[in-house]
Amino acid sequence: MEERKIAMLRVHEQNIERYQGLLRTKLSDVETHFIERRLSEERFAIEMLKFMSRGETPATDHLFA
């Protein structure tokens, strides 16, 4: 997996940790639903990155020679 995708995975994982921390605080129902939706979106983004990385082959110089 290329460095950019690894960095994006880390960002999504950090967002998930932050949102999970927020869920442990006192929130209104609206805020809780919002955070739960954001968690779902972050998890989906991670799954998409993993899916898009399947079957990738390392780039080789001879392809562009």
Backbone as a chain_set.jsonl record, in Angstrom:
{"seq": "MEERKIAMLRVHEQNIERYQGLLRTKLSDVETHFIERRLSEERFAIEMLKFMSRGETPATDHLFA", "coords": {"N": [[0.865, -1.178, 0.0], [0.573, 2.168, -0.842], [2.379, 5.013, 0.476], [0.768, 7.314, 0.795], [-1.849, 6.308, 1.029], [-1.557, 4.83, 3.362], [-1.08, 6.887, 5.159], [-3.552, 8.176, 4.994], [-5.197, 6.183, 6.054], [-4.297, 6.215, 8.692], [-5.165, 8.765, 9.486], [-7.97, 8.469, 9.329], [-8.286, 6.478, 11.269], [-7.441, 7.865, 13.546], [-9.428, 9.805, 13.637], [-11.617, 8.166, 14.2], [-10.938, 7.268, 16.769], [-11.063, 9.723, 18.121], [-13.801, 10.39, 17.806], [-14.959, 8.221, 19.149], [-14.108, 8.798, 21.693], [-15.544, 11.143, 22.135], [-18.1, 10.081, 22.229], [-18.107, 8.99, 24.718], [-18.651, 11.049, 26.354], [-20.975, 13.444, 27.744], [-23.612, 13.899, 25.681], [-26.083, 15.41, 23.562], [-29.014, 13.876, 22.078], [-29.078, 14.475, 19.351], [-26.428, 15.237, 18.874], [-25.146, 12.831, 19.488], [-26.174, 11.123, 17.484], [-25.098, 12.401, 15.257], [-22.312, 12.039, 15.695], [-22.201, 9.25, 15.657], [-22.912, 8.815, 13.001], [-20.73, 10.011, 11.729], [-18.708, 8.29, 12.64], [-19.447, 5.95, 11.312], [-19.062, 6.784, 8.664], [-16.285, 7.215, 8.668], [-15.348, 4.624, 9.165], [-16.3, 3.376, 6.882], [-14.774, 4.718, 4.966], [-12.237, 3.73, 5.585], [-12.577, 1.028, 4.941], [-13.03, 1.273, 2.199], [-10.535, 2.262, 1.33], [-8.947, 0.051, 1.943], [-10.148, -1.846, 0.263], [-9.657, -0.716, -2.257], [-6.948, -1.012, -2.332], [-6.459, -3.67, -2.631], [-4.99, -6.118, -4.64], [-3.236, -4.383, -5.777], [-0.197, -3.789, -7.423], [3.269, -3.362, -6.864], [4.674, -0.401, -8.177], [6.714, -0.384, -11.046], [9.73, 0.594, -12.623], [10.124, -0.138, -15.294], [7.7, -0.124, -16.572], [7.165, 2.367, -17.582], [9.154, 2.928, -19.277]], "CA": [[0.0, 0.0, 0.0], [1.424, 3.339, -0.959], [2.487, 5.847, 1.682], [-0.372, 8.233, 0.884], [-2.995, 5.558, 1.543], [-1.254, 4.504, 4.754], [-1.311, 8.123, 5.914], [-5.0, 8.399, 5.047], [-5.722, 5.219, 7.011], [-3.986, 6.723, 10.035], [-6.046, 9.898, 9.764], [-9.306, 7.932, 9.599], [-8.232, 5.785, 12.558], [-7.382, 8.904, 14.58], [-10.772, 10.387, 13.714], [-12.464, 7.193, 14.89], [-10.59, 7.346, 18.192], [-11.59, 10.988, 18.64], [-15.257, 10.281, 17.875], [-15.3, 7.293, 20.222], [-13.924, 9.551, 22.935], [-16.68, 12.049, 22.275], [-19.282, 9.31, 22.613], [-18.031, 8.701, 26.148], [-19.012, 12.271, 27.073], [-22.413, 13.711, 27.776], [-24.039, 14.529, 24.43], [-27.517, 15.355, 23.269], [-29.352, 12.834, 21.097], [-28.678, 14.957, 18.019], [-24.97, 15.139, 18.804], [-24.795, 11.406, 19.46], [-26.483, 10.612, 16.134], [-24.116, 12.982, 14.348], [-21.035, 11.363, 15.918], [-22.346, 7.877, 15.16], [-22.868, 8.872, 11.534], [-19.338, 10.279, 11.348], [-17.971, 7.044, 12.856], [-19.795, 5.065, 10.205], [-18.4, 7.3, 7.461], [-14.848, 6.971, 8.799], [-15.137, 3.185, 8.996], [-16.52, 3.102, 5.461], [-13.601, 5.236, 4.245], [-11.15, 2.772, 5.795], [-12.879, -0.17, 4.143], [-12.821, 1.618, 0.788], [-9.089, 2.308, 1.096], [-8.462, -1.33, 1.931], [-10.661, -2.484, -0.947], [-8.952, -0.158, -3.416], [-5.551, -1.438, -2.281], [-6.348, -5.083, -2.994], [-4.553, -6.396, -5.995], [-2.254, -3.427, -6.286], [1.149, -4.299, -7.553], [4.212, -2.256, -6.742], [5.055, 0.24, -9.441], [8.07, -0.687, -11.489], [10.229, 1.589, -13.567], [10.096, -0.582, -16.681], [6.378, 0.111, -17.177], [7.139, 3.672, -18.216], [10.397, 3.105, -20.053]], "C": [[0.905, 1.232, 0.0], [1.341, 4.22, 0.29], [1.288, 6.771, 1.87], [-1.592, 7.524, 1.483], [-2.784, 5.165, 3.001], [-1.501, 5.724, 5.628], [-2.804, 8.409, 6.05], [-5.659, 7.431, 6.033], [-5.494, 5.697, 8.436], [-4.909, 7.874, 10.421], [-7.445, 9.408, 10.106], [-9.341, 7.219, 10.947], [-8.183, 6.785, 13.712], [-8.744, 9.568, 14.749], [-11.717, 9.463, 14.47], [-12.196, 7.239, 16.392], [-11.169, 8.612, 18.824], [-13.113, 10.91, 18.799], [-15.689, 9.321, 18.984], [-15.133, 7.955, 21.585], [-15.079, 10.506, 23.179], [-17.937, 11.315, 22.714], [-19.28, 8.957, 24.101], [-18.355, 9.931, 27.007], [-20.527, 12.443, 27.039], [-22.784, 14.51, 26.53], [-25.552, 14.484, 24.329], [-27.761, 14.224, 22.267], [-28.897, 13.222, 19.697], [-27.167, 14.836, 17.851], [-24.519, 13.68, 18.714], [-25.041, 10.813, 18.079], [-25.478, 11.137, 15.112], [-22.783, 12.244, 14.466], [-21.102, 9.922, 15.417], [-22.31, 7.824, 13.642], [-21.443, 9.111, 11.055], [-18.473, 9.034, 11.543], [-18.213, 6.071, 11.708], [-19.085, 5.494, 8.922], [-16.892, 7.048, 7.502], [-14.532, 5.491, 8.593], [-15.323, 2.782, 7.533], [-15.306, 3.554, 4.644], [-12.414, 4.283, 4.396], [-11.375, 1.525, 4.944], [-12.667, 0.092, 2.656], [-11.336, 1.676, 0.452], [-8.506, 0.904, 1.034], [-8.896, -2.045, 0.655], [-9.894, -2.015, -2.177], [-7.495, -0.607, -3.46], [-5.371, -2.903, -2.632], [-5.891, -5.219, -4.436], [-3.592, -5.382, -6.575], [-0.906, -4.102, -6.371], [2.108, -3.116, -7.42], [4.572, -1.693, -8.104], [6.49, -0.122, -9.777], [8.457, 0.294, -12.577], [10.062, 1.162, -15.017], [8.72, -0.363, -17.349], [6.34, 1.411, -17.97], [8.372, 3.932, -19.077], [10.106, 3.154, -21.527]], "O": [[1.874, 1.31, 0.754], [0.37, 4.174, 1.046], [0.844, 6.982, 2.999], [-2.28, 8.078, 2.34], [-3.73, 5.167, 3.787], [-2.066, 5.609, 6.716], [-3.261, 8.837, 7.109], [-6.574, 7.813, 6.763], [-6.38, 5.598, 9.284], [-5.378, 7.945, 11.556], [-8.046, 9.88, 11.071], [-10.317, 7.341, 11.687], [-8.817, 6.57, 14.745], [-9.164, 9.86, 15.869], [-12.521, 9.917, 15.283], [-13.131, 7.249, 17.192], [-11.702, 8.571, 19.933], [-13.648, 11.325, 19.827], [-16.673, 9.577, 19.679], [-15.908, 7.71, 22.509], [-15.536, 10.656, 24.312], [-18.744, 11.849, 23.475], [-20.328, 8.661, 24.675], [-18.337, 9.859, 28.236], [-21.248, 11.684, 26.392], [-22.335, 15.641, 26.343], [-26.211, 13.635, 24.93], [-26.819, 13.687, 21.683], [-28.389, 12.387, 18.949], [-26.685, 14.387, 16.811], [-23.614, 13.348, 17.948], [-24.201, 10.077, 17.562], [-25.058, 10.408, 14.213], [-22.19, 11.866, 13.455], [-20.146, 9.434, 14.815], [-21.744, 6.897, 13.062], [-20.995, 8.491, 10.09], [-17.606, 8.745, 10.718], [-17.279, 5.449, 11.202], [-18.57, 4.655, 8.183], [-16.291, 6.707, 6.483], [-13.558, 5.148, 7.923], [-14.584, 1.945, 7.015], [-14.867, 2.849, 3.736], [-11.672, 4.057, 3.439], [-10.448, 1.032, 4.301], [-12.176, -0.778, 1.936], [-10.921, 1.191, -0.6], [-7.674, 0.605, 0.178], [-8.107, -2.764, 0.04], [-9.526, -2.819, -3.033], [-6.875, -0.581, -4.522], [-4.253, -3.34, -2.904], [-6.362, -4.51, -5.326], [-3.178, -5.499, -7.728], [-0.525, -4.885, -5.5], [1.783, -1.999, -7.823], [4.752, -2.438, -9.067], [7.361, -0.16, -8.908], [7.618, 0.76, -13.347], [9.877, 2.012, -15.888], [8.616, -0.416, -18.574], [5.569, 1.54, -18.921], [8.586, 5.05, -19.544], [11.025, 3.297, -22.333]]}, "num_chains": 1, "name": "protein.A"}
